Amino acid sequence: MPHSHIDVRYVANLARLELSDEEVATFQPQLEAILHHAEALSKLDVSGIEPTAHATQVFGRMRADVPHESLPVAAILQNAPDQAQGQIRVPKVVTDA
């Protein structure tokens, strides 16, 4: 570990936090324990483990982009706050240039 002592007040300042003396005394050993754990993890041999983004495989995250044909248009539009000619009306968001 490069530093045996971590300045909690410095880290709190980076996070824009104001800590009391009691909070510094509480967080100092906790932060050091976290860093010691991270150091222990960095020493593990993971050369035979394939990198992953998730702990388990992810399936079916994207749905098929097809219109839902079983619902009539009236049923889809019934909750629309403003509609005209079978379409949902929305306020204009781009002004004329």
Phi, psi and omega in degrees: 000128185294324182236128179278342181229127178256132179278105182295323179296322178295315179296318178297322178296320177298326180272006180059044179246141173256122182245142174281170179297324179294320179293321177298316180296328179285316187280336182302306180293329179294315179295319178295322178295321178296316181292324176294321178295317178297323177295319178296321178293325181291341179274351181291145177272108181244024184296331181265008183254127180285134179296141178223157176268335181230153179291330177235163179289145181251125180238147171062037180287335181250136177270161177292136182269075179232147179293148180276103188275350183279342179261133175289156182301322181299322179291325179289322184276354187296334180261001180289134181291330180214130182215154178204135177053043177072020180228153176277129178264137179233155179292151178291130182246352179244127178275159177291137182270000000 
